[in-house]
Amino acid sequence: MNIKDLYINFFKSKGHVQIPSAPVVPENDPSVLFNTAGMQPLIPYLMGEPHPSGTRLCDYQKCIRLTDLDSVGDKTHHTFFEMLGNWSLGDYFKKESIAYSYEFLTKVLHIPQNRLAITVFKGEENIPRDEESATIWKSLGISEKHIAYLGIHDNFWAAGSIGPCGTDTEIFYWRSEEEVPEVFNPEDERWVEIWNNVFMEFNRLEDGTIEPLPHKNVDTGMGYERIVSVVENVNDNYASSVWKPIIACIEKVAQKPYQGNETEMRIIADHIRTSVFIAADNVGIRPSNTDQGYILRRLIRRAIRYAKKLGIDLESNWDEQIACTIMDQYETYYQEIKDNRQTVLQVLKDEKNKFAHTLEKGLKEFDKVIEKTQQIDGQTAFHLYDTYGFPIELTVELAKEKNIPVDEKGFQEKMHEHQEKSRTASKGKFKGGLAGNGEIETKYHTATHLLNAALKQVLGIDTHQRGSNITEERMRFDFNCDHKLSEEEKRKVEDLVNKWILEDLPVTKTQMTKQEALSMGAEAMFIEKYPDIVNVYQIGDVSKEICGGPHVTHTKELGKFKITKEEASSAGIRRIKAVLEHTP
Ligand code: SER
């Protein structure tokens, strides 16, 4: 049986409720482009809000970590991964959490106990040493010599600079043919981390101080790809059953063996897989020059470049074959992969058609330039971007292979001149860290529901939200619509939202089953994401939406709503940017 199923069944047998994976794009956290951990969609509940599915939860969550993008090509890195997670929201704490992890690893996956080693928090910065966890591990039979005490850097976990956090205990596995050492040395890379149990009992505030959360939580995360490679005893992640069919397909389309072509094949496998998951997400990300769309573009274009390097005929349907192999593997786990199969193939094909022929010309241009000069200046990098569609990262990578520098700053300046507005809007997003559910964001969140309702009244009931993004400065809202909004339509939408704000409508929250919510006509954006019991936010009688919140309690708090921009987002999708003015 697949380890995902074993994991979910195990935690269900311990009273946990399985919750569906959230989309790869966080719904209301503008500070990160993608979910990077299983806990991210659960932040409001770790902070104290009751979760509709109870206090014991488990799932597998689609995650994307871009920090690993440049390392892809080696044996271990990939940009997309699934994180197996279980949570206690103020329910059990260290004792049960550690015992569950131990039982799953040794009894379900049959990992020999002596191949496991543990780190616990040694005590630092006024947070006490975690003797409790060490004692629990020893009571289960872990040798004292296989327990290491480490500091804040290793055994304290937080998703960002603010928000829920806590000390953790990490479980390591001895991945080597050599005999297991008697004493655990966490510096020895043959010990690989497989599971992280975080005891989330604190909230870190903006000024860096730490306060206790309303209740003590457990947040655990185990990387699926890694645990599979451990259980299957392979020392190249890409040789495990997760990647084998994908690599085999690439061998077939390239008519070359994996051996000797590992780097290229791993990059293609990883990048196409991540692109499939981004494009399949119901939020509707398409290749573009900003935000998530830019990442999608970069990944597809980099895969195309490596496919060319491998000698794959770019005109053939190689991309389709690889994507289908990937989707065959995941569609039983992710409904959106099943539903959006054709869309994914179309996205890949369109991007390939855009890039494949300019790649050839661009590479020639690149070679011509470096014959003459020993560096790529900003203007040239921008020319490669603008005329041949080379993401700057591609130019940098090509230049690195020839050992020549690129004036990236000069490129950014050219870029800035070219499209000042859209860049400034997206830049902050690459910084990472956690968004506040601050007062202003909360207001924008409620305004999003009003805008959604107003668009339906003005443009028709088939108008639905396709994406949203909130910062302290503005809201952005994507929706399906086949035309540019007229001035009159925009004014009508604005007027409606402002009318509802002035009516000071009450905002109420009700818990109900997903079925009840849908049959009462509640607006739902990401059907696949919702658990069986959901929160429905109602605003007077103008809006009903399934939503995690938070929201204001009365609409008058919003101030004045103003549309600042209406533009195309992608085919059939329009985008509105709006602000709230004079908020009291
Ligand atoms: N949040 C922790 C991690 O990502 C445990 O799930 O490692």
Residues whose N, C-alpha, C, O or C-beta is under 5 A from the ligand:
A	BS01	LIG	A37 M39 N196 V198 D219 T220 G221
